[in-house]
Amino acid sequence: MAAEIACAPDRGSPRPWTINGAVRGDEYAWIYLELDKHGWVKHCLMGENSIEDPDRRFFICKYMIDEWRPIEKDGQRIASTTVERFFMVPGPDHKRKLKKAQERYFAEHPRERLECYPEERSGSSKLASP
């Protein structure tokens, strides 16, 4: 029995089978985070979105603010600007399309194995955002 081929180093996201953008049934929102002079969020604004419940919109912004960590570029903290993020909760159609795309990818790339993507096996995969 031949030795199994080792997994290539993780290439990160997006995965080759990623479906970019929203699909019918997804909940999505464009989030605009206004940063203060220290790089922390001072305001969260929601742009185009498909989230009807105002409480849910509030908690999405709260989550974005609570999880924010200042970012740096070229050794300098990014501050006093607005950062745009895409938030999405995939719906059933998106999940089906993603599963089919993943199956097609592995069928077309027989040397690749699902075992090399442990977060995919556990179901905790995060869908890439543009």
C-alpha positions in Angstrom: 0.0 0.0 0.0 1.5 3.3 -1.1 2.1 6.0 1.6 -0.5 8.7 1.6 0.6 12.0 0.2 1.2 14.7 2.8 -1.1 17.7 2.8 0.2 20.9 1.2 0.6 23.9 3.5 -2.7 25.6 4.2 -3.3 28.2 1.6 -5.9 30.0 3.7 -9.1 31.6 2.5 -10.8 31.9 0.2 -11.0 28.2 -0.6 -11.0 27.2 -4.3 -14.7 26.2 -4.0 -15.8 29.5 -2.4 -18.9 31.1 -3.6 -18.5 34.9 -3.5 -21.4 37.1 -2.8 -24.9 36.4 -1.6 -27.2 33.8 -2.8 -31.0 33.8 -2.6 -31.9 33.2 1.1 -28.7 34.5 2.6 -28.7 37.2 5.2 -26.1 39.8 4.3 -25.0 43.3 5.2 -22.4 45.8 4.1 -21.0 47.2 7.4 -19.1 50.5 7.6 -17.0 50.9 10.7 -15.9 54.5 11.4 -12.5 54.4 13.2 -11.3 57.0 15.7 -7.8 58.5 15.8 -6.6 55.4 17.7 -8.0 52.9 15.3 -10.9 51.8 17.4 -14.5 51.7 16.1 -16.5 54.8 17.1 -19.6 54.1 14.9 -21.0 51.1 13.1 -23.3 51.8 10.1 -25.1 49.3 8.1 -25.4 49.8 4.3 -27.2 47.6 1.9 -28.5 44.5 3.6 -31.2 41.8 3.7 -31.7 41.7 7.4 -35.2 42.7 8.3 -35.1 42.5 12.1 -33.7 45.8 13.6 -32.6 43.9 16.8 -30.5 41.5 14.6 -29.0 44.5 12.8 -28.1 46.0 16.2 -26.4 42.8 17.4 -24.5 42.4 14.2 -23.0 45.9 14.7 -22.4 45.1 18.3 -20.5 42.0 17.4 -18.4 43.8 14.8 -17.5 46.5 17.4 -16.8 44.0 20.2 -14.6 41.8 18.0 -12.7 44.7 16.4 -8.9 44.9 16.8 -7.0 47.8 15.4 -5.2 47.0 12.2 -1.8 48.2 10.9 -0.5 48.8 7.4 3.3 49.4 6.9 3.7 49.5 10.7 1.2 52.3 11.2 -2.2 51.9 12.8 -5.1 52.6 10.4 -7.1 55.3 12.1 -9.6 58.2 11.4 -11.1 56.4 8.4 -14.1 54.1 7.5 -13.5 50.4 7.0 -16.0 48.4 4.9 -16.8 44.8 5.8 -19.2 42.3 4.3 -21.2 40.2 6.8 -23.2 37.1 5.7 -25.1 34.2 7.2 -25.4 31.6 4.4 -28.9 30.3 3.7 -29.8 26.8 2.6 -29.3 27.5 -1.2 -25.8 28.9 -0.5 -24.9 25.9 1.6 -26.1 23.5 -1.2 -24.2 25.4 -3.9 -21.1 25.4 -1.7 -21.3 21.7 -1.1 -21.6 21.0 -4.8 -18.7 23.3 -5.6 -16.6 21.6 -3.0 -17.5 18.1 -4.4 -16.7 19.3 -7.9 -13.3 20.7 -6.8 -12.3 17.4 -5.1 -13.5 15.4 -8.2 -11.4 17.6 -10.5 -8.3 17.6 -8.1 -7.9 13.9 -7.0 -4.6 14.7 -5.2 -6.4 17.1 -2.9 -8.1 15.6 0.1 -10.8 16.9 2.5 -8.6 15.7 5.4 -6.2 18.6 4.5 -8.9 21.1 5.4 -9.9 20.1 9.0 -12.2 23.1 9.5 -14.2 21.9 6.5 -14.7 18.4 8.0 -15.8 19.8 11.3 -18.4 22.1 9.7 -17.0 25.2 11.2 -15.9 26.6 7.9 -16.3 30.3 7.5 -17.5 31.5 4.2 -15.2 34.0 2.6 -16.3 37.5 2.2 -15.1 39.6 -0.6 
